[in-house]
Amino acid sequence: MYDLADLIVAALTADVPGHEVVYCAAADNAAGLPLHDMVRRHFGDGVELRPVDRPDASGISTAKAARLFGWKPRRSWRDMLGEGGRLLPEPQGLLTAGETGVQRGWRAMS
């Protein structure tokens, strides 16, 4: 959600006329595995694969958001979760203290 907020700000402040549809997604996929290997395993050779920026790339391209607004995702699930999907100490501390972005947003709206 933090990357989404950054993209919204970038879009609102960009000097781009009209309306555009762009995707907001993490740079990496949730499986943490090579994207091309996963596509081949599940869909075979009938799918055209384009070059990706990194082996574990997301299946959703944010290139248009980068081109139009200069936005690129800066965060990953790896920033929050460690081995076995457990919260890392820093996000766990924010959650316990009630200081995550979501918690702060809810307080601001009430």
C-alpha positions as a LaTeX table, in Angstrom:
\begin{tabular}{lrrr}
\hline
Residue & $x$ (\AA) & $y$ (\AA) & $z$ (\AA) \\
\hline
Met1 & 0.00 & 0.00 & 0.00 \\
Tyr2 & 2.95 & 2.34 & 0.55 \\
Asp3 & 4.04 & 1.90 & $-3.07$ \\
Leu4 & 0.46 & 2.54 & $-4.16$ \\
Ala5 & 0.41 & 5.81 & $-2.20$ \\
Asp6 & 3.70 & 6.81 & $-3.84$ \\
Leu7 & 2.27 & 6.02 & $-7.30$ \\
Ile8 & $-0.84$ & 8.08 & $-6.64$ \\
Val9 & 1.28 & 11.07 & $-5.63$ \\
Ala10 & 3.52 & 10.61 & $-8.69$ \\
Ala11 & 0.48 & 10.45 & $-10.99$ \\
Leu12 & $-1.19$ & 13.49 & $-9.42$ \\
Thr13 & 1.94 & 15.60 & $-9.66$ \\
Ala14 & 3.06 & 14.47 & $-13.13$ \\
Asp15 & 2.69 & 16.72 & $-16.15$ \\
Val16 & 0.81 & 14.09 & $-18.14$ \\
Pro17 & $-2.31$ & 15.21 & $-20.00$ \\
Gly18 & $-5.51$ & 13.18 & $-19.95$ \\
His19 & $-6.06$ & 9.89 & $-18.20$ \\
Glu20 & $-3.91$ & 6.80 & $-18.15$ \\
Val21 & $-4.33$ & 3.31 & $-16.73$ \\
Val22 & $-1.24$ & 1.86 & $-15.08$ \\
Tyr23 & $-0.51$ & $-1.09$ & $-12.83$ \\
Cys24 & 0.88 & $-0.86$ & $-9.33$ \\
Ala25 & 2.67 & $-4.05$ & $-8.29$ \\
Ala26 & 5.75 & $-5.19$ & $-6.47$ \\
Ala27 & 8.86 & $-5.81$ & $-8.53$ \\
Asp28 & 9.08 & $-9.40$ & $-7.25$ \\
Asn29 & 6.55 & $-12.21$ & $-7.18$ \\
Ala30 & 5.11 & $-13.61$ & $-3.96$ \\
Ala31 & 6.58 & $-17.07$ & $-4.55$ \\
Gly32 & 10.13 & $-15.74$ & $-4.69$ \\
Leu33 & 10.81 & $-18.07$ & $-7.62$ \\
Pro34 & 11.92 & $-17.40$ & $-11.20$ \\
Leu35 & 8.86 & $-16.15$ & $-13.08$ \\
His36 & 9.74 & $-17.79$ & $-16.39$ \\
Asp37 & 10.22 & $-21.18$ & $-14.70$ \\
Met38 & 6.81 & $-20.92$ & $-13.01$ \\
Val39 & 5.06 & $-19.97$ & $-16.26$ \\
Arg40 & 6.69 & $-22.86$ & $-18.13$ \\
Arg41 & 5.82 & $-25.33$ & $-15.35$ \\
His42 & 2.14 & $-24.36$ & $-15.27$ \\
Phe43 & 1.44 & $-23.34$ & $-18.88$ \\
Gly44 & 4.07 & $-25.06$ & $-21.00$ \\
Asp45 & 5.86 & $-23.63$ & $-24.01$ \\
Gly46 & 2.78 & $-22.07$ & $-25.62$ \\
Val47 & 3.17 & $-18.80$ & $-23.73$ \\
Glu48 & 5.38 & $-16.05$ & $-25.14$ \\
Leu49 & 7.78 & $-14.84$ & $-22.46$ \\
Arg50 & 9.33 & $-11.40$ & $-22.63$ \\
Pro51 & 12.54 & $-10.34$ & $-20.89$ \\
Val52 & 12.15 & $-9.38$ & $-17.23$ \\
Asp53 & 14.24 & $-7.10$ & $-15.01$ \\
Arg54 & 14.96 & $-9.85$ & $-12.49$ \\
Pro55 & 14.47 & $-13.61$ & $-12.34$ \\
Asp56 & 11.83 & $-13.43$ & $-9.59$ \\
Ala57 & 9.92 & $-10.65$ & $-11.37$ \\
Ser58 & 6.26 & $-9.98$ & $-10.82$ \\
Gly59 & 3.93 & $-11.19$ & $-13.53$ \\
Ile60 & 2.54 & $-7.65$ & $-13.73$ \\
Ser61 & 4.50 & $-4.98$ & $-15.57$ \\
Thr62 & 4.77 & $-1.51$ & $-14.05$ \\
Ala63 & 6.81 & $-0.19$ & $-16.98$ \\
Lys64 & 4.09 & 2.24 & $-18.05$ \\
Ala65 & 3.98 & 3.83 & $-14.57$ \\
Ala66 & 7.76 & 4.17 & $-14.70$ \\
Arg67 & 7.66 & 5.69 & $-18.19$ \\
Leu68 & 4.84 & 8.15 & $-17.50$ \\
Phe69 & 5.37 & 9.07 & $-13.87$ \\
Gly70 & 8.92 & 8.02 & $-13.03$ \\
Trp71 & 7.51 & 5.57 & $-10.45$ \\
Lys72 & 9.02 & 2.23 & $-9.57$ \\
Pro73 & 8.08 & $-0.10$ & $-6.72$ \\
Arg74 & 10.43 & 0.25 & $-3.77$ \\
Arg75 & 9.01 & $-2.35$ & $-1.41$ \\
Ser76 & 8.71 & $-6.12$ & $-1.32$ \\
Trp77 & 7.02 & $-8.70$ & 0.84 \\
Arg78 & 10.60 & $-9.55$ & 1.87 \\
Asp79 & 10.70 & $-6.21$ & 3.75 \\
Met80 & 7.97 & $-7.50$ & 6.06 \\
Leu81 & 8.22 & $-11.27$ & 6.19 \\
Gly82 & 11.05 & $-13.61$ & 7.05 \\
Glu83 & 11.45 & $-17.37$ & 7.00 \\
Gly84 & 8.16 & $-19.23$ & 7.13 \\
Gly85 & 6.14 & $-16.06$ & 6.53 \\
Arg86 & 6.77 & $-14.64$ & 10.00 \\
Leu87 & 6.81 & $-10.90$ & 10.53 \\
Leu88 & 10.28 & $-9.44$ & 10.81 \\
Pro89 & 11.11 & $-7.58$ & 14.06 \\
Glu90 & 10.67 & $-4.04$ & 12.67 \\
Pro91 & 7.19 & $-4.51$ & 11.16 \\
Gln92 & 6.18 & $-6.58$ & 14.19 \\
Gly93 & 7.20 & $-3.67$ & 16.42 \\
Leu94 & 5.19 & $-1.22$ & 14.32 \\
Leu95 & 2.16 & $-3.50$ & 14.44 \\
Thr96 & 2.40 & $-3.98$ & 18.21 \\
Ala97 & 2.81 & $-0.24$ & 18.75 \\
Gly98 & $-0.16$ & 0.54 & 16.50 \\
Glu99 & 2.07 & 2.47 & 14.09 \\
Thr100 & 1.64 & 0.71 & 10.76 \\
Gly101 & 0.41 & 2.88 & 7.91 \\
Val102 & $-2.99$ & 1.20 & 8.03 \\
Gln103 & $-3.35$ & 1.71 & 11.77 \\
Arg104 & $-2.31$ & 5.34 & 11.52 \\
Gly105 & $-4.72$ & 5.85 & 8.60 \\
Trp106 & $-7.64$ & 4.38 & 10.53 \\
Arg107 & $-6.89$ & 6.70 & 13.45 \\
Ala108 & $-6.71$ & 9.70 & 11.14 \\
Met109 & $-10.15$ & 8.88 & 9.70 \\
Ser110 & $-11.87$ & 8.45 & 13.05 \\
\hline
\end{tabular}
